[in-house]
Amino acid sequence: SYYAAIWANDQAEYANPFFAYTGYQTAIEAGIVSWRWFSKYMNPEYKPIPSSIIAEGEGFWNGAGDRGDQAMIAYGASRFALALGDRKVAEELWPLIEWCIEYSARKLTSEGVVASDSDELEGRFPAGKANLCTSSLLYDALNSAAYLGKDLGKSPKLIAGYKTMAKELKVNIERYFGASVEGFETYRYYDGNDILRSWICIPLTVGIFDRTQGTIDALFSPRLWTDQGLLTQAGSATFWDRSTLYGLRGVFAAGATEKGLKYLTDYSNRRLLGDHVPYAVEAYPEGNQRHLSAESALYCRVVTEGIFGFRQTGLNSFSVTPQLPENWNEMALRNIVAFGRRSIDIEVVRSDNKIDVTIFQNGNLYRKVRIKNGSSLNIGL
């Protein structure tokens, strides 16, 4: 099956942020084209951008209303612009990012979280009037936009506003969504939710670690984890690989490396080496496990953003938070092509009870630092 469409989640949120640092020009061009299509739907009334642009741009699909699509677009476009490091492209994307953030700000509820009609599951499972995923994505988008806006010389007042809004949103996410669900100190997905949901992993992927242990315990409990990965909702039979891959990325980012590696290995053996290969699957039982290529970028991001903790912090800067597994003496991430087409290699080698992190730029040694495993290192090129 082929979907002749550009989606705010599949392309904008999942794949494009990864494509930006692959050096693969066809994918990068596809990403830029997708942002241009979404930009066409900006409007002064702040009506939502459609969830999907279809039929070679001749139409659009918006059948589930506002799914939090503006948060998805702002999240993806800001990360894409930062990693690509092309100032001209970043300037082109800035109005879209700013518009989507303003739209989301206008959707804040009295509790300070983002309201939406549904989420990317489009009503298949309940999402309430405000869901954890949308607010978490906006939190990350605000931080990325602050990094990007600073490098582009945007208004200091606007950038300060983004930073303040991000801090407030983080507090409100904890206050509104933080809860004990089925005995786990984790998150409710929406107001009134009392059943574990797979998307409780989202905060871990955007640097919110307030409820790390309870969330990880819940994700890998028999209530959610199966031999096919995460169930969408505890007690159901439905699974979507996207939430499994987000979950694994978040678990690594949170430092639960050994647990994450075990389940990543299990998933890899089934999807990459097993009887259903080589891409992530959309859903089961719906679609009978059809492949989805964009979701498969999320597998790559388990490694880049999870195990290596790669995070864009400017048009010429990034941070890494390597999580070297106990039984590995070394690991390397080679030929990240980012920040103005620089080639970046990251090597991590165990050294007694610490790790040596070596950064190469265009094949030349740039920096070597000994740090504690799981610590962050900031790199300005």
N, C-alpha and C positions, 0 to 999 in steps of 0.2 A: 504494500500500500504506500502511496505517496501523497503527502499533504502539500499542495501548492499554496503555501501560506507562510507568512512571517508572524511569529507569536511573541508576545511580550514576555512570556516565561521561557519558552524553548530557546529562541534566538537571543533575546535581549538579556535575560537573566542567567541562563545556563551556559551557552556556548560562546557568545561574543567576548566576555571577559577573558576566557582562555585563549581564544584565537589571537587576541591582541599581542600576546608574547610568544607565539609560535614561529613567527617569521614567514608564515604561509600566506603569500600575498592574495591568493584567491579567496581564502577565508576572511582575511582582513578587509578586502574590498566588499565581500558580502555583508560583513558587519556594518561598514560605513553606509552601504546602500540601505540596510534595514533601518538605521537611525534616521536617514533622510526620509524614508517612508513614514515612520512614526511622526516625524517633525511636521509633515504636511497636515496633520490633524490637530495641531495646537490651535487654540482659539481663545479670544479675549473673554469669553463667558466661562471659561474653565469647565467646559463639558469634557467628560473623560475621553482620552484617546482609545480607539477600539482595541480589544484584546488581540485581534488578528487581522492582518491585511491579506486579502485572498485574491485569487484569479488574476495573477500577474499585476496586481495593483488596481484592478478594475472595481474591486468591492472590498468589503470588510465584514468581519463576524464579530458580533458583540452580544451573543446570545445569553451570556451569564451576567450581563451588566458590568459594573466596575469590579474586577477581581483583585484589586490592588495593583492594577497594571502600571500605574504611574510610579509606584515604588519600585516595581520590577525594572522599569526602563531607567529610572534615575540611578538605581544600583548598578545596572550593567553598563550604562553609557559612561558613568564617571570612572568606573574601574577600567573600562576599555580605553578611554582617553588617557588616563594616567599611565597605563602600561605601554601603550603605543608610543607615547612621548613625542608625538607630532603636534607641534603647537598650532598649526593651521587647522588640523582636524579637531583638536581640542576646542579651539575657538568656535568652530562650526557646531560642535555638539553642546556647547555651553548653554545656549538658549533653551534647548530641549531639557537639559538637566535642571536648569533653574525653573522652567515652567512646571515640570513634574513635581519638584519639591514644593513649589507654591500651591499646586493643586492639592497635594497631600496635606500640607499645613492647613488648608481650608477644610479638610475632612477630619481634623482632630476632634474627638468627642470631649465632653466635659471632664472625662477621666484622663484626657491627654494621650489617648492612643488613636490609631488611624481607623476610621470607619470604611467599610467597603461592602458591596452587595454580596460578594462570595470570595472565594480564593481560586487558585489554579485548578482545583478539582471541580469547579463549576457547579456546585450544588450536589455532587455525588455523595458527599458527607457534609454534615452541618458545619458552618463556620461562624455563625452568630452575626452580630452587627459590626464586630471588630475582631480580627483574628491575629494570632501571634506572629504569623509569617509576614504579613504586610508591615506591621510596625517594626519588626526586626530588620527587614530590608530597607525601610526608610532610615533607620538608625545608621546602617552601614553607608547608605547613599549620602547622608549628611556629612559623615566623616570624610568620605572620598571627595565630596564637593568642596569641603573646606580645604583639603590638600590641593585640589586642582585650581580652585579659585585664587588661592594665594599665589601659585606659580604663574597664573595668567594675569595677575595684577588687578583682580576684581576688587570691588569696594570692600575695604576693611570692615565696615559696619555690617555688610551682608555676610562676610565670612564669619565674623564674630557671632552673628545671629544663628548661623548654621551650627556652630560649635555649642552654643547655649541650648539650642533646640535638641541637639543630640544628647546632651547631658540630661536634660529634662525628660526626654523620651525614654532613656535607659531607666531612670527612676520609675517612670510610669509603667513601663513594661513589667518591672518587678512587682509594683504595687497592684496592677490590674490582672496580670496573668500568673504571677507566682502563686502556687497553690500545692496542697497535698492531694494527689490524684492516685487512687487505688493504693494508698500507702506509700507512695513515692513523693519526696519533696522535689517537685519539678514544676511544670507549667500546665495550666489549663489552656486549651487552644482558643477558647472563647468563653464568655460569661455563661455559666450554667453547664459547662462541659465537665463531666465527672468520669469519663472513660479515657484511658491513655490514647494519645494520638502520635503518629510518627513524627509530625512536624515540631514536636517539642525540642528537636535537635537544632532548630534554626538559630537560636541565640548563640550556641557554641560556635557557629560558623562566622559570626560577625563580631566575635570578641567579647561576648557577654558570658561570664563564667560564674555568675552568682549562685547558680544551682547545678553546678557541674556533676557532683557525685550522684545526687538523686536522679538527674536526667539520664546519666549513663547507665545507672542501675535499671531504670525503667526501660530504656531502649533495648537492653540486652536481656530483659526478663522474658520468661516464656509467654507473657501476655502480648508482647510485640514482636520478638524475634522468632523467625522460622527458618527452615532450611532454604527458603527463597529470599530471605532478607526481612525487612521490616513490614509488618502489616500496617495498612493505613490507619486502622482503628482496632484496638484490642477487641477480640471476640469475633472479628470479621474474617473473611477469607481473601480479602482484596489486598494486593500489594502492588506498589509502583516503585520501580528501581530508583527513581529520582530521590525519594525520601531516604532510601537505604544509602545512597551515595552521599547525600548531604549529611546523613547521620555519621557515616564513617569519617568524613572530612572533619566534622565537628569533634568527634571523639579524639582524633589525632591532635587537633588544634588545642584541645583541653589537656593534653598530656597523658591520656590513657593509652599509651603507645602499644603495650603488649596486648591488651584486649582488642584494640583497633586492628592490629596486625593479624590476629587470629581470624577475625571475622572478614577482613579484607581478603585474606588468603582463601577462605571458604568461598566467598563470592567470586573471586577470580577463577578458582577451579571450576565453578559451575558455569559462569557466563563466558569466560574466555577460552576455557579448555574443555568444557563439558559438552552436553548434547544440544545446547541452544546458544549458538555463538554468531558473531562476535560482539554484538552491541547490547547496550542496556535495553530492557523491555519496557513497553509503555505501561501495561496494566494486565492484571489477571483477577477475575475471569474475563473482564471486558477486553475485547480485542485479541484474546487468546495469545498473549505475550508477543504482540507485534513489536518489531524493533523500532527504536527511535534514535536517530543519529545524534541529535542535539543533546539529549540526555547523556549520551556517552562521553561528552566533554566533562561531565561531572565526575566520571571515573578518573580522568586525568587530573582533575583538581583535587582529588583525595591526596595525590602525591605532591603536587606543587604547593598547594595551599594548606594541606593537612600535615603531611610528613615533614615537609621542608618549611612550612609556615611562611611562604612567599607572599608579601603584601605590598602593593604599590603605595607609596607615600608622597609622590610628586612626579613631575614629568622626567626627573632625573634621579629619583631616589626610591628606595624600597627597604623593607625590613625582612629579616628571615628569623624564624624560630624553629630550628631543627629539632626533631624528635627521633633521635637515633635509637632503634630497637635494641634491647639488651644483648641479643645474640648476633648483632651486626657489628663488625669492626669499622665499617666505612660505608658511605653511600655518596652518590654524586648525582647532581641534576645539571645536565650539560646543554649548552646552546639555547638558553632562553634568549630570544631575540626581542629586545624591548628598549624603551627609552631612547627613541631615535635610531633604531636598528643596531644597537650595540649587541654583541654576543656576550652573554654572561654565563659562566660556569660556577657552580657552587659545589665544593667538595667538603665532606664532613668525615673526620677520622677520629676514632676513639683515642684518648690520651689519658691513661690512668683513670681517674674518676671524672674527667672532663672531656670535652671534644674540641678538636681544632677545626675551625671553619675557615676555608680559604676561598676567596672570591677572585675570579679571573675576569678581566674585561678585554674582549677581542684577543684572547689567547695570552694576555700578559697578566702577571700577578698584580692584583690591585690591593688586596688586603688579606692578612691572616691574623686570626684572633683565637685565643683559647678561652672558651666559656663553659659554663655549666650546661649540660644537656637540657634542652627545653627553655633556655634563656633566649632573649631576643637581641638581635644585632641590627643596628641601623646603618645603612649604606647610602652615602651620597656620592653620585658619580660626577 
